[in-house]
Structures are given as C-alpha cells and as structure tokens.
Amino acid sequence: MKTLEHLLAACAVLLGSMVSPAFAHSDMHMGAEPTLGASAVFAPDGRLWVVTAHDGHVWLRHSDDFGKTLSRPVAVNAEAEAVSAEGENQPKIALGSQGAIYVSWTHPLPKPWTGFIRFARSLDGGKHFDAPITVHHDRAQITHRFGALAVDAEGHVFVAWIDKRDLAAAKADGKPYAGAAVYYAWSGNRGKSFEPERKLADHSCECCRMAVAPTPDGDIGVFWRSVFGDNIRDHSYAVMHYGQDAPTVARATFTDWQVAGCPHQGPGLALTADGHADGVWFSAKDGAPTIWYGTLDPGKKPRHLTKLAGSGAAHADVAVAGKTVWVVWNQFAPRGTELALRVSHDGGASFGKPQTLASVEGAAYSPQLLRFHDRTYVAWNTDKGFKLVRIGSRS
C-alpha cells in the first residue's frame, strides 16, 4: 500500500508539471528559448510593471492600459548572464518610494542546482539600472536560489532565499541534514548594498518558492515549505522586522504529507487589514493532490481549512480585501491550461464553485493575484503571451 501511495503521489507531481514547467531542475541560460517565469506589480498610479527573462537578460516592461499593451523591454542587467526564469525560480519585482524599482533573480552557476541571488535597482522609474550585485556575502558554489523580494513600510529592501550552506557543512562533518535552509538579508540604503545575511530557519524544502506579503504594521510576512521529522513537507511562517535579531518561526500547516523530495509547489500568502494571514498550499498526501486554503494560526492548525481543488491543480495564489478572498491556480486541461478561480465573501469560511477565467492551448506560468484600488487582477504569463485578467465586477 505504501508503494502505491508513493506512486500516486509521484503521478500527482508529474501531472502538476504538465500545467507549467515547475518540476524540472533545469535553469534558464543565455541563448536558450524564452521561459515563462514572470512577476508583476502595480504602481500607485496604476502603471503595471512586469519582469521576464530571456537571452541572458532580465527584461522590464510596463503597461498603462491594464495589460492591453506593453512597452518595449528595458534590460535590467546590461551585461548578459545566465538567468533562471522557470519552475518556481522566476525573477521578482518590487517597488520603493520616489520611483525606485527593485528586481532580483537567480544566476545559475555551472554546478547543477547552484546559484547566486542577484539584485539590481533603478532610482529613476526604470530608465536606468545600476549594475547588478550579489545579495549574499557567501560565495560558495552551492544553492542560493528561489529568492523572494519585498519592501517594508519604511523602505527597507528584504530578500530571502533557499540556501544549502548548512547542508554542505553537515555533510563535511558526516552529519545528517534534512532539506536546505532559509536565509535572508536586508538593505537599509534603498538597495545600494545589503547587510550580511542571516539564517531564518533550518530544514526548508529545497526547491519550493517562498511567499512574502506586507503586514498591516508594515513588516513582511514569510510563508515557506519546511521539512519536519521524517520528510513531512508542511509549511512555516514568520514575520520579519528590520533590525530584529531572532524572528519567531512557527509551523503553520499540518497536512502531514510525507514525500522524499521537493514537490516544486510553493505556497501563496495574503495578510488582511486586521493582521490575519491567509495561505494557500499544495499537498498530495495519500496520493490525493490538493490545493488547500486556510487562515494561518502559527503553531496551530489553520482555521477555515478548505480543499479548493484536486487533480491537475497547481501553483495557487491568494489575495484578500475585507471579507473577500480570491484564490487562483493553474488547472491542467486536455487542450492546455486553464486559469481557475474560487471566491469567498465571508472571510474564507466558505467558497463558491470553481470558475474558469481564461485558458490557453499550451503552458502557463504560476498565476499572480494583484490588487489595484478596488479591483482584482491576475497576472498570467503563457506561451501565447502575457495576460492581465480582471476578475469580475463583484470583486
């Protein structure tokens, strides 16, 4: 029975890989075909900023008509270098004050599954970018990958990533070490330089993206997949405050999915005005692939725990405004990929039936929910082009 369960779980993971290129360990290198990894953000004036990568560059574009047209791309890194832009490892974008634009990405190294977290900034609204810098001081040829990027209310730039320096040290000492670790670094000078990195937590999953979101107090919530006990792949949560020495880390999900490998399925996170953290995540316990939703209560089981989607569903994201909760995901379909949605109007206590917002006859990257004023959108990069999909008028 155990063998059958493991086989079913593996099939679920493979099915998810058909939805988007999310389960390969390969990275984007110079000269390769464009991959679909993308990130987007709205500026306060309604301008949409989008980053993608191909031909050894991270490219920045913008739209002033809610995604109908996009500007000519601007190279974030003037000098070409290998850039990861697939799986759960796409370039990231965040905005600061006075026209500051921050972009981070993973630069893969020659050794498989290794890389550096790179960062570049523009202080003139995207017209010019400073030369990229490597965020972390550690330069070992190990995993520094799957970065997350955010800016707190005071303008401090936060970057976190998956890091294997502790695994390498444990191996050198002949000691066991499960998974990788989460490291982070702050910049207090608008991204000109970064303070020495610190470890947030041991025993993270190796290849799942992290989710970050602003808290009502202006700090940054971080939600990531951890390894508990004997390869239990659940999630942890922490709130990051600039200058804080030891953030509190707590287990946040308890689905108890035991799998000896990374599922390449990171979570989504949104924080409400009253400070509640809403999360979405993937599990395939007992061979049943599931997108879960819950209001996180770190250290305890989530409230309003709900199974939102099953077979063929992958890479969910969540957004919240008042009592309304939106969850989107990629749904594998016979002729390609569908963008699926479920909505709650009672703070996550119940959800309506699944809806299909859009579809493509091909592959699509992980959907990203965005809010602008009282409207909700989904940024969705597909092999047919970038789409910004507005969720219906009731949103």
Beta strands, then each sheet from edge to edge (+ up, - down):
strand 1: 39-42
strand 2: 48-54
strand 3: 57-63
strand 4: 74-75
strand 5: 92-95
strand 6: 101-108
strand 7: 115-122
strand 8: 133-134
strand 9: 144-151
strand 10: 157-163
strand 11: 180-187
strand 12: 198-204
strand 13: 211-214
strand 14: 220-225
strand 15: 235-240
strand 16: 250-251
strand 17: 268-271
strand 18: 277-283
strand 19: 290-296
strand 20: 303-309
strand 21: 313-321
strand 22: 324-333
strand 23: 336-344
strand 24: 355-360
strand 25: 368-372
strand 26: 375-382
strand 27: 385-390
sheet 1: 1+ 2- 3+ 4-
sheet 2: 5+ 6- 7+ 8-
sheet 3: 9+ 10- 11+ 12-
sheet 4: 13+ 14- 15+ 16-
sheet 5: 17+ 18- 19+ 20-
sheet 6: 21+ 22- 23+ 24-
sheet 7: 25+ 26- 27+
end
